[in-house]
Amino acid sequence: MSQISPQQIKLSFPDGNVRDYEAGITPAEVAKSIAPSLAKAAISAQVNGAHWDLQWPIKADANISINTMKDDGPALELIRHDLAHIMARAVQALWPDTKVTIGPVRDYGWFYDFDRAEPFTPDDLGAIEAEMKKIINAREPVRTEVWSRADAIAHYEKTGEPYKVELVNRIPEDQDLRMYWHGDWQDLCRGPHLQHTGQVPADAFKLTHVAGAYWLGDSSRPMLQRIYGVAFKSRDDLKAHMHMLEEAAKRDHRKLGREMDLFHMQEEAPGQIFWHPNGWTIYATLQDYMRRKQRVGGYVEVNTPQVVNRNLWEASGHWENYRENMFIVEVDEEGAKEKTINALKPMNCPCHVQIFNHGLKSYRDLPLRMAEFGSCARYEPSGALHGIMRVRGFTQDDGHIFAMESQIEAEAKRFIEFLADVYAELGFDKWRIKLSTRPEKRIGTEESWDFAEAALADAVTAAGYAYEIFEGEGAFYGPKLEFVLTDAIGRDWQCGTFQVDPNLPERLDASYIGADGAKHRPIMLHRACVGSFERFIGILIENYSGKLPLWLAPQQVVVASIVSEADDYVHEVVAALQKAGLRAEADIRNEKINYKVREHSLAKVPVILAVGAREVAERTVSVRRLGENKTQTASLEALVADLIAEATPPDMR
């Protein structure tokens, strides 16, 4: 009787080498076939670009690379994912009646949601951490199996885990149900995971806090307890992150907003901002700066309605795809049988197409760069609101460029250079570019996607920058560039965007007359530099820890009297500063000068001038800069000249 030969597959390695293996070989076995040292160091693999557990079989020809702890992305994903399981195991070891749900990786760590009658306390977090370290130090094996749906449901019904039963029922029929064991503790999970608990650094994680979270984000479902943790590859990395969190707490724009008297928010207007005079000064100054930059950059400024009939939103596709995020306005129009249904605009682009469509456009008019400081309203769940960073009412530095396809690359390069200049002048020298490419579900031909993606990539290169490719993250109608800036304490903020859109001009029947005399569709290029002014001001406040550059500071100078006999001179100094265009105020209260200095320093006033009898006699001022303990004496005339230069916006110097 003849034996059937095992099926052979070919695995291609990053160095170009190709090897034959039996189908079903695991990455762990592949690593062992290369070198015992690699097998020992291996933590996972990349198989055809997918993150692959060392235990998973490879059944067909594939590209493969072996990951070790030196590969930061895969290593951190595995460490954080394993810690989610280890934490859930620790919680159930300490409180066996606790029900487990889900525990995904996020940001710098993970969270896991639990159903427990008693609330977790800070002391509980310490106990959980201690139990987690016991599990890690035990170096117990991690193993995985694929189960049938019936077996999985029966198991979770037997162990009394109703949330897991619901999750199993939510998984599509064509997907495997994979189970993982960390030691003797089991969880439903896609994987991948490390090979034993001891591969997790025991001194590089920290449980940070507990918060409430509805099951599956549904407010009609049970409220669970969510424990958050952070994790890194080393103790030093953890220490640096915890220091960053401490700095972030000190710089929190909500805290500084109170101290600097910038804004407030209240229940009667959730997700919307009451700007105080100081805050609105920052807002107006930043907007004036962007207005000047855009004017020089070749943009025409427009303004469009905030309330627009649903017909336009239906035509643009927003009513179908974005309806749940829109604020609806119903009006009883005189004589109408039905109410007129309008919506507050969540974005400006459909209205900009209306301006483009008003009057005949020629290819000679393109590119047409249109900008608006457009006030928008979007519904955000109350739990997602965060100070002025995540709001329901906001204004964008929104722009749309109507162009021919052949102009995409040049306009993208021009915008990158524009954005780089703005970011540098606002104090952000470190930023990077992400190129998001075609998603699985998309419109348009492959040729049009090839052209648009290449145009954006070539524009970035021509502007002198590198980019990261984010496969499949583009919009369904076109690729995009995203600009991610890094602040003073190392946090990333995605602010700017540049997006290619042939879809909206098609839907809203935009056209121009080409050189051939025929009608053609323009390409619409969506672009924003700072994005939401509200969010960007929050970023600025936190980046500078409230110590804004003099040109942006709401109160630039305070002149404080040391003795009441100096009051007249204080007003004279203030008048001279205000005449020079500086935002200066007098403080002649009957308080000690140290008290005044402390108060204005807390409010982050950049320059405090102290005036006493000697200063009156000598026609000078004592100058104290924010953050400095020493004072300097200067003549009034010399000081005014210096402050005028410093307070001039960077684009006007």
FIMIMAR-404927 format. One record per residue (C-alpha): residue number from 1; chain; y negated, x, z. Coordinates in pm, whole numbers, plus 50000, padded with zeros to 5 digits. Layout:
N
PT	pos	unit	v	u	w
PT	NUM	A	Y	X	Z
...
This chain:
653
PT	pos	unit	v	u	w
PT	1	A	50000	50000	50000
PT	2	A	49667	50159	49891
PT	3	A	49378	50195	50133
PT	4	A	49029	50075	50040
PT	5	A	48782	50366	50046
PT	6	A	48478	50315	50268
PT	7	A	48163	50228	50080
PT	8	A	47932	50527	50041
PT	9	A	47553	50509	50072
PT	10	A	47282	50763	50001
PT	11	A	47019	50847	50262
PT	12	A	46702	51024	50149
PT	13	A	46514	51245	50398
PT	14	A	46144	51337	50412
PT	15	A	46213	51689	50283
PT	16	A	46364	51545	49964
PT	17	A	46721	51610	50069
PT	18	A	46974	51332	49991
PT	19	A	47307	51297	50175
PT	20	A	47606	51068	50132
PT	21	A	47733	50869	50433
PT	22	A	47969	50581	50498
PT	23	A	47796	50242	50501
PT	24	A	47735	50124	50856
PT	25	A	47644	50467	50991
PT	26	A	47384	50458	51268
PT	27	A	47072	50677	51289
PT	28	A	47220	50834	51604
PT	29	A	47519	50948	51399
PT	30	A	47292	51069	51120
PT	31	A	47092	51278	51368
PT	32	A	47415	51426	51510
PT	33	A	47530	51517	51158
PT	34	A	47213	51720	51110
PT	35	A	47197	51907	51441
PT	36	A	47305	51851	51804
PT	37	A	46949	51933	51916
PT	38	A	46808	51656	51693
PT	39	A	47067	51410	51824
PT	40	A	46955	51492	52178
PT	41	A	46583	51460	52098
PT	42	A	46611	51149	51879
PT	43	A	46461	50824	52010
PT	44	A	46460	50603	51698
PT	45	A	46431	50620	51319
PT	46	A	46221	50495	51031
PT	47	A	46447	50327	50773
PT	48	A	46267	50222	50456
PT	49	A	45946	50220	50662
PT	50	A	46086	49992	50935
PT	51	A	46120	50106	51296
PT	52	A	46497	50130	51351
PT	53	A	46703	50152	51669
PT	54	A	46941	50448	51682
PT	55	A	47227	50201	51739
PT	56	A	47161	49980	51436
PT	57	A	47393	50030	51135
PT	58	A	47253	50126	50794
PT	59	A	47444	49937	50526
PT	60	A	47271	50038	50201
PT	61	A	47089	50326	50037
PT	62	A	46768	50401	50226
PT	63	A	46491	50644	50305
PT	64	A	46525	50771	50661
PT	65	A	46344	50991	50910
PT	66	A	46437	51056	51272
PT	67	A	46173	50999	51543
PT	68	A	46140	51208	51858
PT	69	A	45897	51194	52148
PT	70	A	45662	51410	51939
PT	71	A	45602	51108	51713
PT	72	A	45329	50930	51910
PT	73	A	45336	50588	51743
PT	74	A	45710	50517	51768
PT	75	A	45737	50691	52106
PT	76	A	45462	50485	52268
PT	77	A	45595	50162	52120
PT	78	A	45941	50231	52264
PT	79	A	45815	50346	52604
PT	80	A	45598	50037	52643
PT	81	A	45864	49799	52513
PT	82	A	46131	49945	52741
PT	83	A	45895	49921	53038
PT	84	A	45847	49549	52969
PT	85	A	46223	49502	53008
PT	86	A	46242	49737	53305
PT	87	A	45960	49547	53477
PT	88	A	46131	49210	53416
PT	89	A	46455	49353	53555
PT	90	A	46268	49485	53861
PT	91	A	46101	49147	53922
PT	92	A	46434	48963	53910
PT	93	A	46593	49225	54136
PT	94	A	46320	49162	54396
PT	95	A	46293	48784	54343
PT	96	A	46618	48656	54181
PT	97	A	46489	48299	54137
PT	98	A	46214	48412	53897
PT	99	A	46251	48290	53537
PT	100	A	46172	48533	53255
PT	101	A	46005	48449	52925
PT	102	A	45855	48707	52684
PT	103	A	45714	49058	52719
PT	104	A	45547	49207	52410
PT	105	A	45379	49544	52361
PT	106	A	44998	49524	52339
PT	107	A	44704	49763	52325
PT	108	A	44781	50046	52568
PT	109	A	45081	49886	52735
PT	110	A	45255	49553	52764
PT	111	A	45268	49226	52953
PT	112	A	45550	48998	53065
PT	113	A	45522	48630	53160
PT	114	A	45716	48498	53459
PT	115	A	45781	48155	53609
PT	116	A	45775	48204	53986
PT	117	A	45674	47958	54256
PT	118	A	45482	48211	54466
PT	119	A	45187	48403	54319
PT	120	A	45223	48776	54275
PT	121	A	44999	48985	54504
PT	122	A	44864	49341	54468
PT	123	A	45128	49450	54721
PT	124	A	45393	49293	54498
PT	125	A	45279	49509	54207
PT	126	A	45337	49819	54419
PT	127	A	45687	49699	54508
PT	128	A	45764	49625	54142
PT	129	A	45647	49973	54039
PT	130	A	45874	50132	54302
PT	131	A	46173	49929	54180
PT	132	A	46095	50023	53818
PT	133	A	46102	50393	53907
PT	134	A	46446	50347	54067
PT	135	A	46573	50193	53742
PT	136	A	46421	50474	53535
PT	137	A	46563	50746	53759
PT	138	A	46910	50589	53738
PT	139	A	46912	50684	53364
PT	140	A	47122	50379	53279
PT	141	A	47232	50327	52917
PT	142	A	47064	50080	52683
PT	143	A	47297	49896	52447
PT	144	A	47261	49617	52196
PT	145	A	47471	49346	52029
PT	146	A	47415	49064	51778
PT	147	A	47521	48723	51912
PT	148	A	47578	48384	51761
PT	149	A	47325	48114	51836
PT	150	A	47586	47912	52030
PT	151	A	47684	48208	52245
PT	152	A	47321	48289	52323
PT	153	A	47236	47932	52424
PT	154	A	47549	47902	52636
PT	155	A	47467	48230	52810
PT	156	A	47110	48132	52896
PT	157	A	47208	47784	53008
PT	158	A	47467	47940	53239
PT	159	A	47217	48195	53381
PT	160	A	46945	47929	53426
PT	161	A	46687	48072	53182
PT	162	A	46536	47764	53008
PT	163	A	46257	47961	52840
PT	164	A	46513	48183	52668
PT	165	A	46701	47875	52545
PT	166	A	46379	47747	52389
PT	167	A	46312	48085	52228
PT	168	A	46661	48094	52077
PT	169	A	46604	47748	51927
PT	170	A	46273	47867	51777
PT	171	A	46427	48164	51594
PT	172	A	46493	48081	51225
PT	173	A	46856	48022	51136
PT	174	A	46866	48318	50896
PT	175	A	46762	48572	51162
PT	176	A	47003	48764	51383
PT	177	A	46995	48704	51757
PT	178	A	46992	49050	51909
PT	179	A	47062	49111	52275
PT	180	A	46970	49422	52472
PT	181	A	47103	49549	52802
PT	182	A	46912	49792	53023
PT	183	A	47190	49879	53261
PT	184	A	47338	49543	53360
PT	185	A	47016	49345	53293
PT	186	A	47005	49159	52962
PT	187	A	46726	49017	52743
PT	188	A	46683	48857	52402
PT	189	A	46485	49105	52192
PT	190	A	46431	49222	51834
PT	191	A	46421	49587	51945
PT	192	A	46421	49875	51888
PT	193	A	46458	50042	52229
PT	194	A	46526	50383	52379
PT	195	A	46883	50491	52448
PT	196	A	46872	50507	52827
PT	197	A	46618	50417	53095
PT	198	A	46562	50782	53186
PT	199	A	46381	50842	52857
PT	200	A	46084	50649	52997
PT	201	A	45835	50880	53176
PT	202	A	45845	50763	53539
PT	203	A	45498	50896	53623
PT	204	A	45309	50773	53318
PT	205	A	45282	50396	53374
PT	206	A	45082	50163	53596
PT	207	A	45087	49789	53663
PT	208	A	44724	49683	53642
PT	209	A	44680	49314	53720
PT	210	A	44815	48958	53715
PT	211	A	44669	48665	53520
PT	212	A	44765	48308	53442
PT	213	A	44901	48223	53097
PT	214	A	45032	47896	52956
PT	215	A	45380	47905	52810
PT	216	A	45342	47980	52437
PT	217	A	44964	47948	52478
PT	218	A	44989	47568	52503
PT	219	A	44774	47418	52780
PT	220	A	45015	47121	52805
PT	221	A	45300	47358	52900
PT	222	A	45369	47526	53236
PT	223	A	45129	47785	53371
PT	224	A	45308	48118	53408
PT	225	A	45215	48445	53578
PT	226	A	45148	48736	53343
PT	227	A	45180	49090	53476
PT	228	A	45004	49358	53271
PT	229	A	45093	49724	53257
PT	230	A	44977	50037	53077
PT	231	A	45194	50331	52977
PT	232	A	45169	50668	52807
PT	233	A	45378	50972	52727
PT	234	A	45245	51181	53013
PT	235	A	45086	51155	53356
PT	236	A	44771	51323	53222
PT	237	A	44737	51060	52947
PT	238	A	44773	50784	53207
PT	239	A	44515	50949	53431
PT	240	A	44270	50975	53142
PT	241	A	44323	50608	53056
PT	242	A	44272	50493	53415
PT	243	A	43950	50694	53424
PT	244	A	43845	50521	53102
PT	245	A	43914	50182	53263
PT	246	A	43699	50278	53562
PT	247	A	43422	50379	53323
PT	248	A	43464	50057	53128
PT	249	A	43424	49855	53449
PT	250	A	43101	50039	53528
PT	251	A	42977	49979	53175
PT	252	A	43084	49613	53153
PT	253	A	42809	49442	52953
PT	254	A	42831	49132	53174
PT	255	A	42752	49339	53485
PT	256	A	42477	49537	53311
PT	257	A	42344	49218	53152
PT	258	A	42274	49081	53501
PT	259	A	42122	49406	53627
PT	260	A	41901	49442	53321
PT	261	A	41820	49068	53310
PT	262	A	41933	49036	52947
PT	263	A	42116	48703	52923
PT	264	A	42324	48445	53100
PT	265	A	42589	48189	53010
PT	266	A	42665	47855	53172
PT	267	A	42916	47572	53160
PT	268	A	42688	47335	52969
PT	269	A	42706	47563	52663
PT	270	A	43047	47737	52669
PT	271	A	43067	48044	52453
PT	272	A	42694	48044	52379
PT	273	A	42421	48271	52506
PT	274	A	42093	48210	52684
PT	275	A	41895	48519	52588
PT	276	A	41631	48626	52840
PT	277	A	41315	48809	52724
PT	278	A	41470	49154	52778
PT	279	A	41789	49068	52590
PT	280	A	41607	48899	52307
PT	281	A	41389	49207	52266
PT	282	A	41702	49413	52201
PT	283	A	41830	49145	51962
PT	284	A	41505	49122	51765
PT	285	A	41461	49500	51753
PT	286	A	41814	49551	51618
PT	287	A	41771	49271	51365
PT	288	A	41437	49412	51247
PT	289	A	41605	49750	51202
PT	290	A	41889	49598	50996
PT	291	A	41639	49397	50791
PT	292	A	41453	49715	50696
PT	293	A	41777	49899	50617
PT	294	A	41901	49616	50395
PT	295	A	41572	49587	50212
PT	296	A	41581	49959	50129
PT	297	A	41950	49919	50041
PT	298	A	41870	49677	49761
PT	299	A	41949	49344	49928
PT	300	A	41758	49021	49892
PT	301	A	41747	48818	50214
PT	302	A	41826	48446	50209
PT	303	A	41875	48172	50462
PT	304	A	42117	47881	50433
PT	305	A	42175	47555	50626
PT	306	A	42372	47551	50949
PT	307	A	42508	47198	50897
PT	308	A	42690	47143	50567
PT	309	A	42883	46843	50433
PT	310	A	43262	46862	50443
PT	311	A	43274	46839	50063
PT	312	A	43166	47203	50035
PT	313	A	43419	47314	50298
PT	314	A	43693	47127	50113
PT	315	A	43597	47291	49785
PT	316	A	43589	47636	49944
PT	317	A	43927	47586	50113
PT	318	A	43793	47622	50467
PT	319	A	43854	47257	50556
PT	320	A	44225	47299	50488
PT	321	A	44271	47646	50632
PT	322	A	44003	47676	50902
PT	323	A	43944	47319	51019
PT	324	A	44067	47377	51378
PT	325	A	43800	47647	51427
PT	326	A	43509	47435	51300
PT	327	A	43264	47217	51494
PT	328	A	43242	46877	51327
PT	329	A	42919	46678	51310
PT	330	A	42941	46304	51229
PT	331	A	42625	46121	51128
PT	332	A	42560	45749	51071
PT	333	A	42359	45776	50750
PT	334	A	42132	45479	50688
PT	335	A	42302	45229	50458
PT	336	A	42630	45420	50444
PT	337	A	42954	45229	50504
PT	338	A	43123	45530	50661
PT	339	A	43001	45811	50876
PT	340	A	42900	46126	50694
PT	341	A	43116	46416	50811
PT	342	A	42953	46758	50827
PT	343	A	43044	47085	50996
PT	344	A	42849	47365	51156
PT	345	A	42908	47660	50927
PT	346	A	43168	47905	51060
PT	347	A	43069	48155	50789
PT	348	A	42800	48200	50527
PT	349	A	42989	48281	50208
PT	350	A	43020	47930	50052
PT	351	A	42647	47877	50098
PT	352	A	42569	48209	49932
PT	353	A	42768	48100	49628
PT	354	A	42544	47791	49611
PT	355	A	42238	48016	49583
PT	356	A	42409	48228	49317
PT	357	A	42497	47912	49123
PT	358	A	42137	47790	49128
PT	359	A	42010	47900	48790
PT	360	A	42180	48091	48510
PT	361	A	42290	48448	48589
PT	362	A	42340	48728	48339
PT	363	A	42547	49045	48360
PT	364	A	42209	49221	48378
PT	365	A	42151	49049	48717
PT	366	A	42464	49212	48862
PT	367	A	42530	49347	49110
PT	368	A	42332	49091	49310
PT	369	A	42325	49193	49678
PT	370	A	42253	48894	49901
PT	371	A	42209	48920	50279
PT	372	A	42156	48669	50558
PT	373	A	42128	48684	50933
PT	374	A	42340	48373	50934
PT	375	A	42392	48172	51252
PT	376	A	42753	48057	51267
PT	377	A	42966	47852	51506
PT	378	A	43340	47889	51552
PT	379	A	43562	47724	51807
PT	380	A	43730	47982	52029
PT	381	A	43967	47876	52309
PT	382	A	43794	47898	52647
PT	383	A	44047	48155	52764
PT	384	A	43952	48387	52477
PT	385	A	43577	48386	52552
PT	386	A	43446	48715	52691
PT	387	A	43079	48756	52776
PT	388	A	42876	48810	52459
PT	389	A	43167	48993	52295
PT	390	A	43367	48678	52211
PT	391	A	43153	48367	52172
PT	392	A	43135	48038	51986
PT	393	A	42781	48077	51853
PT	394	A	42681	48404	51685
PT	395	A	42475	48560	51407
PT	396	A	42613	48809	51155
PT	397	A	42446	49072	50944
PT	398	A	42630	48901	50664
PT	399	A	42607	49011	50303
PT	400	A	42771	48918	49975
PT	401	A	42756	49121	49659
PT	402	A	42819	48937	49333
PT	403	A	42950	49194	49088
PT	404	A	43158	49259	48782
PT	405	A	43507	49396	48840
PT	406	A	43396	49730	48696
PT	407	A	43130	49759	48969
PT	408	A	43365	49728	49271
PT	409	A	43414	50100	49324
PT	410	A	43045	50189	49298
PT	411	A	42941	49908	49532
PT	412	A	43209	50001	49785
PT	413	A	43093	50364	49785
PT	414	A	42731	50254	49818
PT	415	A	42819	50034	50117
PT	416	A	43020	50307	50291
PT	417	A	42721	50539	50266
PT	418	A	42492	50260	50394
PT	419	A	42722	50190	50690
PT	420	A	42761	50561	50773
PT	421	A	42384	50595	50789
PT	422	A	42347	50288	51015
PT	423	A	42622	50396	51253
PT	424	A	42478	50747	51283
PT	425	A	42129	50614	51359
PT	426	A	42271	50378	51621
PT	427	A	42455	50665	51791
PT	428	A	42810	50627	51659
PT	429	A	42922	50944	51484
PT	430	A	43295	50883	51518
PT	431	A	43453	50607	51311
PT	432	A	43740	50561	51070
PT	433	A	43835	50345	50774
PT	434	A	44139	50122	50731
PT	435	A	44245	50003	50385
PT	436	A	44434	49674	50411
PT	437	A	44650	49611	50106
PT	438	A	44820	49313	49939
PT	439	A	45008	49074	50170
PT	440	A	45340	48915	50080
PT	441	A	45173	48580	50009
PT	442	A	44887	48634	49767
PT	443	A	44718	48510	49454
PT	444	A	44622	48706	49145
PT	445	A	44812	48939	48917
PT	446	A	44970	49267	49024
PT	447	A	44734	49440	48781
PT	448	A	44427	49290	48952
PT	449	A	44557	49401	49293
PT	450	A	44633	49749	49159
PT	451	A	44278	49774	49026
PT	452	A	44105	49644	49341
PT	453	A	44309	49858	49582
PT	454	A	44255	50169	49371
PT	455	A	43883	50096	49345
PT	456	A	43847	50077	49723
PT	457	A	44059	50388	49779
PT	458	A	43863	50585	49519
PT	459	A	43533	50468	49670
PT	460	A	43631	50595	50014
PT	461	A	43737	50929	49870
PT	462	A	43421	50956	49658
PT	463	A	43211	50890	49969
PT	464	A	43385	51183	50139
PT	465	A	43601	50998	50391
PT	466	A	43971	50959	50466
PT	467	A	44144	50625	50516
PT	468	A	44454	50479	50674
PT	469	A	44661	50230	50474
PT	470	A	44760	49908	50649
PT	471	A	45030	49766	50426
PT	472	A	45018	49390	50376
PT	473	A	44712	49332	50597
PT	474	A	44473	49226	50322
PT	475	A	44361	48867	50269
PT	476	A	44566	48649	50036
PT	477	A	44298	48689	49769
PT	478	A	44207	49056	49791
PT	479	A	44220	49392	49972
PT	480	A	43963	49502	50226
PT	481	A	43819	49799	50410
PT	482	A	43773	49778	50785
PT	483	A	43547	50018	50971
PT	484	A	43649	50104	51327
PT	485	A	43398	50290	51543
PT	486	A	43479	50480	51862
PT	487	A	43245	50448	52160
PT	488	A	43142	50700	52424
PT	489	A	43455	50650	52635
PT	490	A	43703	50649	52348
PT	491	A	43748	50277	52285
PT	492	A	43783	50148	51929
PT	493	A	43579	49857	51794
PT	494	A	43634	49704	51452
PT	495	A	43288	49603	51329
PT	496	A	43221	49661	50961
PT	497	A	43414	49509	50672
PT	498	A	43411	49525	50293
PT	499	A	43634	49271	50119
PT	500	A	43713	49200	49756
PT	501	A	43727	48827	49676
PT	502	A	43784	48679	49329
PT	503	A	43901	48351	49487
PT	504	A	43584	48187	49622
PT	505	A	43382	48229	49299
PT	506	A	43674	48061	49121
PT	507	A	43695	47772	49367
PT	508	A	43318	47713	49366
PT	509	A	43278	47763	48990
PT	510	A	43048	48066	49001
PT	511	A	42984	48235	48667
PT	512	A	42754	48470	48480
PT	513	A	42688	48526	48111
PT	514	A	42846	48851	47994
PT	515	A	42731	49091	47725
PT	516	A	42957	48898	47487
PT	517	A	42761	48576	47546
PT	518	A	43057	48407	47719
PT	519	A	43094	48288	48078
PT	520	A	43272	48516	48324
PT	521	A	43366	48493	48692
PT	522	A	43193	48738	48924
PT	523	A	43383	48921	49196
PT	524	A	43246	48840	49541
PT	525	A	43230	49134	49781
PT	526	A	43201	49025	50144
PT	527	A	43045	49291	50364
PT	528	A	42914	49331	50718
PT	529	A	42797	49642	50894
PT	530	A	42745	49557	51262
PT	531	A	42917	49219	51228
PT	532	A	42819	48977	51504
PT	533	A	42487	49083	51659
PT	534	A	42601	48941	51992
PT	535	A	42920	49147	51998
PT	536	A	42750	49459	51867
PT	537	A	42481	49441	52134
PT	538	A	42760	49419	52391
PT	539	A	42913	49732	52236
PT	540	A	42577	49910	52244
PT	541	A	42522	49820	52610
PT	542	A	42865	49951	52707
PT	543	A	42848	50258	52484
PT	544	A	42517	50367	52637
PT	545	A	42606	50234	52984
PT	546	A	42283	50035	52961
PT	547	A	42075	50351	52900
PT	548	A	41966	50248	52553
PT	549	A	41762	50479	52328
PT	550	A	41392	50433	52390
PT	551	A	41335	50248	52061
PT	552	A	41597	49985	52156
PT	553	A	41524	49958	52528
PT	554	A	41370	49620	52619
PT	555	A	41143	49771	52887
PT	556	A	41047	50114	52766
PT	557	A	40804	50220	53037
PT	558	A	40714	50096	53385
PT	559	A	40400	50232	53549
PT	560	A	40433	50208	53928
PT	561	A	40158	50261	54182
PT	562	A	40217	50484	54484
PT	563	A	39905	50361	54665
PT	564	A	39696	50051	54605
PT	565	A	39392	50267	54521
PT	566	A	39574	50361	54200
PT	567	A	39610	50000	54075
PT	568	A	39318	50017	53833
PT	569	A	39448	50339	53680
PT	570	A	39795	50185	53652
PT	571	A	39651	49905	53437
PT	572	A	39457	50160	53231
PT	573	A	39778	50357	53163
PT	574	A	39968	50040	53072
PT	575	A	39690	49934	52834
PT	576	A	39700	50275	52661
PT	577	A	40078	50255	52622
PT	578	A	40072	49898	52492
PT	579	A	39795	49984	52245
PT	580	A	40024	50257	52112
PT	581	A	40292	49993	52051
PT	582	A	40509	50072	52353
PT	583	A	40670	49806	52572
PT	584	A	40506	49893	52903
PT	585	A	40462	49700	53228
PT	586	A	40279	49757	53555
PT	587	A	40435	49749	53901
PT	588	A	40163	49735	54164
PT	589	A	40365	49554	54429
PT	590	A	40314	49652	54790
PT	591	A	40647	49838	54805
PT	592	A	40734	50203	54860
PT	593	A	40761	50410	54543
PT	594	A	41127	50499	54615
PT	595	A	41213	50129	54626
PT	596	A	41039	50070	54293
PT	597	A	41213	50366	54130
PT	598	A	41556	50248	54248
PT	599	A	41495	49895	54125
PT	600	A	41374	49999	53779
PT	601	A	41651	50258	53749
PT	602	A	41907	49983	53816
PT	603	A	41741	49782	53539
PT	604	A	41786	50088	53313
PT	605	A	41416	50138	53233
PT	606	A	41412	50470	53041
PT	607	A	41074	50599	53164
PT	608	A	40916	50537	53505
PT	609	A	40562	50665	53561
PT	610	A	40443	50707	53919
PT	611	A	40069	50703	53982
PT	612	A	39902	50805	54309
PT	613	A	39567	50942	54422
PT	614	A	39630	51285	54269
PT	615	A	39723	51137	53932
PT	616	A	39409	50922	53935
PT	617	A	39193	51226	54004
PT	618	A	39361	51447	53743
PT	619	A	39411	51178	53477
PT	620	A	39784	51251	53473
PT	621	A	40111	51068	53544
PT	622	A	40432	51171	53720
PT	623	A	40719	51114	53475
PT	624	A	41073	51032	53582
PT	625	A	41338	50984	53312
PT	626	A	41635	50755	53370
PT	627	A	41929	50957	53503
PT	628	A	41715	51254	53608
PT	629	A	41621	51333	53968
PT	630	A	41330	51561	53893
PT	631	A	40981	51447	53794
PT	632	A	40731	51614	53565
PT	633	A	40356	51585	53550
PT	634	A	40195	51516	53213
PT	635	A	39855	51421	53081
PT	636	A	39827	51063	52968
PT	637	A	39732	51160	52612
PT	638	A	40025	51402	52570
PT	639	A	40272	51156	52718
PT	640	A	40162	50872	52489
PT	641	A	40206	51096	52184
PT	642	A	40557	51200	52293
PT	643	A	40665	50845	52369
PT	644	A	40533	50712	52037
PT	645	A	40752	50964	51853
PT	646	A	41055	50886	52065
PT	647	A	41013	50509	52040
PT	648	A	40989	50508	51661
PT	649	A	41305	50350	51514
PT	650	A	41527	50612	51346
PT	651	A	41482	50467	50997
PT	652	A	41103	50505	51026
PT	653	A	41090	50866	51141
